[in-house]
């Protein structure tokens, strides 16, 4: 058993995003600072004035720089807490869905630019990279279902997180396929995860992979992206390797967190079991079932011939 410490188990959640932290990022978004409502709302700390102004912008013709700045602003507005209180759900989703539905551009260069700018802006929130990624993970499930453009940007953001954790170099921020994502994960040592990573960082890793897998190989709503020329929405033939790796990680984490008597840690173990291993088992069973059906059909042909 690897040595573990209770200090390895901070609360998984990131701290509530404050208005001051929101303003810290907004002041760097020059395309938005040209609007008087944005400057005034920041000074007045008026969240609703900001939200109304950003939503009104969507009814006008916006430059690419303005659209991409609003991507970042909408994510921050979505995760913002007012005095520890979550803003009304429809207010949070109105801007997020609106901006990611504003344009249906799926050009690789535009997706790359939007991904790089959005990720860099979100990283301005905190020096703690894990906090920034947790904020992203709160918004990304909604971005994934907002539009094809939103889905591709979200996949690229998730891919960038895994590239960071695996020290992989990305030249063009475009999702390619699940196997490429898997190759990044293989570069991460499980020993390092167990000995050095916080519970939060481990959660970010498995949550990121599960979101990518669920949105690509396990999702039937990718026809728009396929029509636009994107590929990689099928489960690779060697996906059994995914299950073996994650089962090994799950078993080792289970041992670690049972020893530490960590409820959060054991919840993470169950998350891996249900959201990654379970889906891979089902897919494998379906493949075996399909193979068996084909074999029976071939046998029947031979018998009747």
Long-range contacts (C-beta under 8 A, 24 or more apart in sequence): 1-255, 1-256, 1-259, 2-191, 2-194, 2-195, 2-252, 2-256, 3-195, 4-194, 4-195, 4-256, 4-259, 4-260, 6-260, 8-197, 8-198, 8-199, 8-260, 9-198, 9-199, 9-260, 9-262, 9-264, 9-265, 10-198, 10-199, 10-200, 11-200, 11-264, 12-134, 12-199, 12-200, 12-203, 12-264, 12-268, 13-134, 14-126, 14-128, 14-130, 14-131, 14-134, 14-135, 14-200, 15-131, 16-81, 16-84, 17-76, 17-79, 17-80, 17-81, 17-125, 17-135, 18-80, 18-81, 19-45, 19-47, 19-80, 19-82, 21-125, 21-126, 22-76, 22-77, 22-80, 24-124, 24-125, 25-72, 25-73, 25-76, 25-121, 25-122, 25-124, 25-125, 26-73, 26-76, 28-121, 28-124, 29-69, 29-72, 29-73, 29-121, 30-69, 31-63, 31-65, 31-66, 31-69, 32-66, 32-69, 32-70, 32-73, 47-77, 47-80, 47-82, 47-87, 48-91, 50-77, 51-77, 51-91, 51-94, 51-95, 54-95, 54-99, 55-94, 55-95, 55-98, 58-98, 58-99, 58-102, 62-102, 64-110, 64-113, 67-99, 67-102, 67-103, 67-114, 68-113, 68-114, 68-117, 68-118, 69-117, 69-121, 70-95, 70-99, 70-102, 71-99, 71-100, 71-114, 71-117, 71-118, 71-153, 72-117, 72-118, 72-121, 72-122, 74-98, 74-99, 74-100, 74-139, 75-118, 75-122, 75-135, 75-136, 75-139, 75-143, 76-122, 76-125, 76-135, 78-138, 78-139, 78-142, 79-135, 79-138, 79-139, 93-142, 96-139, 96-142, 96-143, 96-146, 97-142, 97-146, 100-143, 100-146, 100-147, 100-149, 100-150, 100-153, 101-146, 101-147, 101-149, 101-150, 103-149, 104-147, 104-148, 104-149, 105-149, 106-148, 106-149, 106-152, 106-225, 106-228, 106-230, 108-172, 108-174, 111-149, 111-152, 111-153, 111-156, 111-173, 111-174, 112-156, 112-172, 112-173, 112-174, 114-153, 115-153, 115-156, 115-157, 115-160, 115-173, 116-173, 118-153, 118-157, 119-157, 119-160, 129-164, 130-198, 130-200, 130-201, 130-204, 133-161, 133-204, 133-208, 134-200, 134-204, 136-161, 137-204, 137-207, 137-208, 137-211, 140-211, 141-211, 144-211, 144-215, 148-224, 148-225, 148-228, 151-215, 151-222, 151-225, 152-225, 152-230, 154-211, 154-215, 155-212, 155-215, 155-216, 158-208, 158-211, 158-212, 159-184, 159-212, 161-204, 161-208, 162-205, 162-208, 162-209, 165-201, 165-204, 165-205, 175-212, 175-216, 175-230, 175-232, 176-231, 176-232, 177-216, 177-231, 177-232, 177-236, 178-212, 178-213, 178-216, 178-217, 178-232, 178-234, 178-235, 178-236, 178-239, 179-232, 179-236, 179-238, 180-232, 181-209, 181-212, 182-236, 182-241, 182-242, 185-209, 185-245, 186-245, 190-245, 190-248, 190-249, 190-252, 193-249, 194-252, 194-253, 194-256, 199-262, 199-264, 199-265, 199-268, 202-253, 202-268, 203-268, 203-271, 206-246, 206-249, 206-268, 206-271, 206-272, 206-275, 206-276, 207-271, 209-276, 210-271, 210-275, 210-276, 213-242, 213-276, 213-279, 214-275, 214-279, 217-283, 218-279, 218-283, 235-283, 239-280, 239-283, 239-284, 240-280, 240-284, 242-276, 242-280, 243-276, 243-277, 243-280, 243-281, 243-284, 246-272, 246-276, 246-277, 246-280, 247-277, 250-277
